Amino acid sequence: MDTMKYILYTRKSSEDKGKQILSLESQTTTMKKVAADLGLKIVKVFAESKSAKKPDNRPQFLEMIKMLESGKANGIICWKLDRLSRNPVESGKIQWLSQQGIIQVIQTSEKKYLPDDNALIYNVESGMANQYIRDLSKNVKRGQQTKLEKGGYPNYAPIGYKNNPLDKTIVIDEARGKYIKRAFELYATGSHSLKDVADILYKEGFRSRGGHKYNKSKIHRILQNPIYYGVMFVHGKYYPGKHETIISKDLFDKVQDVFNNNNRSRYKKHFYPLRGFMTCNVCGCLITALEKKGFVYYYCTNGKGKCEEHKHYLKKEKAEKLLASIFPKIQFDKEFIEICYLADQEKNQKDENFFENVKTNLEKRLKSLQEQELKLLDAQLTGKYTQEAIEVKLGTLNKESADIKQQLETLEKQSPEMDERTLEQTKKVFLEPYLLEKDFIEGDDFKKREALEKLLLNASIENQKIACLKLKQPYQILEKVEDKTDFRQLRRGRDSNPGNP
C-alpha cells in the first residue's frame, strides 16, 4: 500500500449549466475507485464549482496548494489534468511544486505524472487545456456576435422576458412583462421618483424570482435598457432585435427625457403640473414653481445668477393661460378634417408613396451615418481628433443606426395600403388637439400634465409671454402649417403626381 497522502480534487465549471462531461459526484466516485484499486490514501477531498479560466478564482484550489506546501499531503488525485487548471499561471504553479518535489505524484484516471517525467509532456497537456479555454471563449464570443447580428439576444433573458429553449429566442414573460411597461409609463409622467416607481410596483405585485422587492437602482437599469423597445445594447454596441417589444420607442424616449431633466424625476412635496415644460428665454434656465400664501407662482431659477427675469413671478392662472394658447395653434377646422378624411377614403385609402418616401429617407439617413462612421475612422488614423472624442461620436452614430434599422424592419412588416384603420388613426391625430385642450382647461392637475406630456417639449418664456415654442411630433408639423383650411398646402409633397390639383 502506498504510504503517500493524497488530496482528491474535483472541479466543475461554474459557467456550465449541466453540460459537463462528468459531474462533481461522478468525478469523486470514479477517482475514489481508482484510489482504492491502486491502494492510495486520500486525506482530503475538495469539490469545487468554479471556472479555472482565471487564476486565484478558486478557494478550494488555493486551500489545496496550502496543504501541499505545508506537507499535509504530497500527491493529487484528479479525473484529468485540466481539472486542476486551464490557465498558465496555475499550471505553472503545479509544475513548479512538482519539480521541487512538494507534489510527488499527480494521479489521473488515465495516467500518473511524476517529478522526473519529461516536463515537455506536462507543458503540452496543460497548454492544450489552456488553449481549449481560449478557443472556447473565442467561439462563444463569435457565436454571440453572429446571433446579435441576426437580431437574437445571446444572453440570459432580462427581466420581463424569458428564454425560449426551443428556438433559443427571448419571449415576453406574461407574468412580469406588464410591470416593465407599467414602470416606463409611471416614470414617463415625470411625477414619480425611482423610489416611488419601485414602491408602486411592489404593492402591485412585482417581485424578483426570489420574491424580493426590486430597489430603485434596479428600476433605473430597467428604464435605461433599450431592449424593451427592440434594440439590444451589448458590449458597447447597439443591435436591432427581432424579439417582440414591450414598449414603444416613443415611450422609451419620454423616460430618457425625464432622466435628462432631473427636476422632473425628483420627489416633490407639491405637485406643479407645468413645472418642467418651461424655460427662461433670456438665460435658458428652468422655470420652477413655489407656493406662497396659498398662491402658486412660476419663476426663473436664475441658475447663472445674472437674469432679471428671475424677479418677475408668473401666477399659476396666467401660466396656464399662456400654455392653453398653444392648442389653437395646432387645431384644424373639424369640417376640414372630415373633408380630408372622406377624400382619402375615395382614393381607396392607398398611399404607397408615403411608405416609400419614409423608407427611402430612412435608408438615405442610414447610408449617411455609415459614411460618417467611415470618415471618423479615417480621422482616427490621421490623429485629427482624440480617441475619446471619436469613440463618443461613433457610439452616437451606432445607436442611431440601430434605431433606424429597427424602424426599417418594422416598416417592412406594415402594409403599404392606408386601410380604414390607418385613416381613423390619422383622423385621430388631427382631432386630438381638441381633446388635449379640453383635458388641459377642464381637467385636474394630473390631466393638465398628461396633456402637456403628449404635446409640449418646451416653451421659452420672456416678459411673461411665450417667446419660443417646441412641440412634440406630429404637432410641431401641424403648428407650422400657416393656413389650416388650405387643403393643397396640407397635402403638398404627399401626392405622387405634383400636377395633381
Residue pairs with C-beta under 8 A, 6 or more apart in sequence:
1 39
1 41
2 38
2 39
2 40
2 41
3 41
4 40
4 41
4 74
4 75
4 104
4 105
5 41
5 43
5 72
5 73
5 74
5 75
6 35
6 40
6 41
6 42
6 43
6 73
6 75
6 76
6 77
6 105
6 107
7 42
7 43
7 44
7 45
7 46
7 64
7 67
7 68
7 73
7 75
7 76
7 77
8 28
8 31
8 32
8 35
8 42
8 44
8 45
8 46
8 77
8 78
9 46
9 48
9 60
9 61
9 64
9 76
9 77
9 78
9 83
9 84
10 24
10 27
10 28
10 31
10 45
10 46
10 47
10 48
10 78
10 79
10 83
11 24
11 27
11 47
11 48
11 49
11 50
11 52
11 58
11 61
11 78
11 83
11 84
12 20
12 23
12 24
12 27
12 48
12 49
13 20
13 49
13 50
13 51
13 52
14 49
14 50
14 51
15 51
22 30
22 79
24 47
24 48
24 49
27 47
27 78
27 79
27 83
28 45
28 47
30 79
30 109
31 77
31 78
31 79
31 109
32 42
34 40
34 77
34 107
34 109
35 41
35 42
35 77
35 107
38 107
40 75
40 77
40 107
42 77
43 72
43 73
44 64
44 67
44 72
44 73
46 60
46 61
46 63
46 64
47 60
48 58
48 59
48 60
48 61
50 57
50 58
50 59
50 60
50 61
51 57
51 86
52 58
52 61
52 82
52 83
52 84
52 85
52 86
52 87
52 90
52 133
53 86
53 87
53 133
53 137
54 87
55 87
55 89
55 90
56 62
61 84
61 90
64 76
65 93
65 97
67 73
68 74
68 76
68 97
68 102
68 103
69 97
69 102
74 102
74 103
74 104
74 105
75 103
75 104
75 105
75 106
75 107
76 84
76 103
76 105
76 106
76 107
77 106
77 107
77 108
78 84
78 106
78 107
78 108
79 108
79 109
80 108
80 109
80 110
81 106
81 108
81 113
81 122
81 125
81 126
81 129
82 126
82 128
82 129
82 132
84 90
84 91
84 94
84 106
85 91
85 93
85 94
85 126
85 129
85 130
86 129
86 130
86 132
86 133
87 130
87 133
88 126
88 127
88 130
91 126
91 127
91 129
91 130
94 103
94 106
94 126
95 119
95 122
95 123
95 126
97 103
98 104
98 106
98 113
98 115
98 122
99 115
99 119
101 115
103 115
104 114
104 115
105 112
105 113
105 114
106 112
106 113
107 113
113 122
143 154
144 154
144 155
144 234
147 153
147 154
147 168
148 154
148 232
148 234
148 239
149 239
150 242
151 239
151 240
151 241
151 242
151 243
151 409
152 168
152 169
152 241
152 242
152 243
153 161
153 169
153 170
153 227
153 232
153 241
153 243
154 234
155 234
156 163
157 163
157 170
157 173
158 170
158 222
158 225
158 227
159 173
159 176
159 180
159 214
159 218
159 222
160 172
160 173
160 176
160 177
160 179
160 180
160 222
160 228
160 246
161 170
161 171
161 172
161 173
161 177
161 227
161 243
161 246
162 170
162 171
162 172
162 173
163 169
163 170
164 170
164 171
169 242
169 243
170 243
171 243
171 244
172 244
172 246
176 206
177 246
179 201
179 204
179 205
179 206
180 222
180 228
180 246
180 247
181 246
181 247
182 201
182 204
182 206
183 197
183 201
183 219
183 222
183 223
184 223
184 228
184 247
184 251
184 252
184 255
185 251
186 192
186 196
186 197
186 200
186 201
187 194
187 197
187 223
187 255
187 258
187 265
188 251
188 254
188 255
188 258
188 453
189 449
189 450
189 453
190 258
190 261
190 264
190 265
190 276
190 449
190 453
191 264
191 268
191 271
191 446
191 449
192 200
192 265
193 216
193 265
193 266
193 267
194 216
194 217
194 219
194 220
194 223
194 265
195 216
195 267
196 267
197 216
197 219
198 213
198 214
198 215
198 216
198 218
198 219
201 214
201 219
202 213
202 214
206 214
207 213
207 214
208 214
214 222
222 228
223 255
223 259
224 256
224 259
225 233
226 232
226 233
226 238
226 252
227 233
227 241
227 243
228 245
228 246
228 247
228 252
229 245
229 246
229 247
229 248
229 249
229 251
229 252
229 406
230 240
230 241
230 243
230 245
230 249
230 406
230 410
231 238
231 239
231 240
231 241
231 399
231 402
231 403
231 406
232 238
232 239
232 240
232 241
233 239
236 395
237 398
237 402
238 398
238 399
238 401
238 402
238 403
239 402
240 402
240 403
240 405
240 406
240 409
241 406
242 409
249 403
249 406
254 453
258 264
258 265
259 265
261 276
261 286
263 275
263 276
263 286
263 288
264 275
264 276
268 275
270 289
270 291
271 445
271 446
272 288
272 289
272 296
272 298
272 445
273 445
273 446
273 448
273 449
273 452
274 289
274 298
274 316
274 319
274 320
274 323
274 448
274 449
274 452
275 287
275 288
275 289
275 298
276 286
277 323
277 452
277 456
277 458
277 459
278 286
278 287
278 298
278 319
278 323
278 458
278 459
278 460
278 461
279 285
279 286
279 287
279 458
279 459
279 460
279 461
280 286
280 287
280 300
280 301
280 302
280 307
280 309
280 310
280 460
280 461
280 462
281 309
281 460
281 461
281 462
281 467
281 468
282 300
282 307
282 308
282 309
282 462
283 300
283 302
283 303
283 304
283 306
283 307
283 309
285 300
285 301
285 302
285 303
285 304
285 307
286 300
286 301
286 303
287 298
287 299
287 300
287 301
287 314
287 461
288 298
288 299
288 301
289 296
289 297
289 298
289 299
289 316
290 296
290 297
290 299
291 297
295 315
295 316
296 315
296 316
297 313
297 314
297 315
297 316
298 313
298 314
298 315
298 316
298 319
299 310
299 312
299 313
299 314
300 307
300 309
300 310
300 312
300 461
301 310
302 309
302 310
309 461
309 462
309 463
312 463
312 464
314 322
314 461
314 464
318 464
320 440
320 448
322 459
322 461
322 464
322 465
322 466
323 440
323 452
323 456
323 459
324 437
324 440
324 441
325 466
326 455
326 456
326 459
326 466
326 469
326 471
327 433
327 434
327 436
327 437
327 440
327 455
328 437
329 469
329 479
330 433
330 455
330 471
330 475
330 478
330 479
331 433
331 434
331 437
331 484
332 430
332 478
332 481
332 484
332 485
332 490
333 484
333 485
334 431
334 434
336 484
336 485
336 487
337 427
337 430
337 431
339 487
340 430
340 487
340 490
340 491
341 423
341 426
341 427
343 487
344 351
344 418
344 423
344 426
345 420
345 423
349 417
349 418
349 419
349 420
349 422
349 423
350 416
350 417
350 418
351 416
351 418
351 494
352 416
352 417
352 496
353 494
353 495
353 496
354 418
354 494
355 411
355 414
355 416
356 416
358 411
359 408
359 411
362 404
362 407
362 408
362 411
363 408
365 404
366 401
366 404
366 405
366 408
369 397
369 400
369 401
369 404
370 401
372 397
373 394
373 397
373 398
373 401
376 385
376 390
376 393
376 394
376 397
379 385
379 390
380 387
380 390
418 426
429 474
430 478
432 454
433 455
433 475
433 478
436 451
436 454
436 455
437 451
439 447
439 448
439 450
439 451
440 447
440 448
440 451
440 452
443 450
443 451
454 472
455 471
455 472
455 475
456 470
456 471
456 472
457 470
457 471
457 472
458 469
458 470
459 466
459 468
459 469
459 470
460 466
460 467
460 468
460 469
461 467
469 479
470 476
471 479
478 484
481 489
481 490
482 489
483 489
484 490
488 501
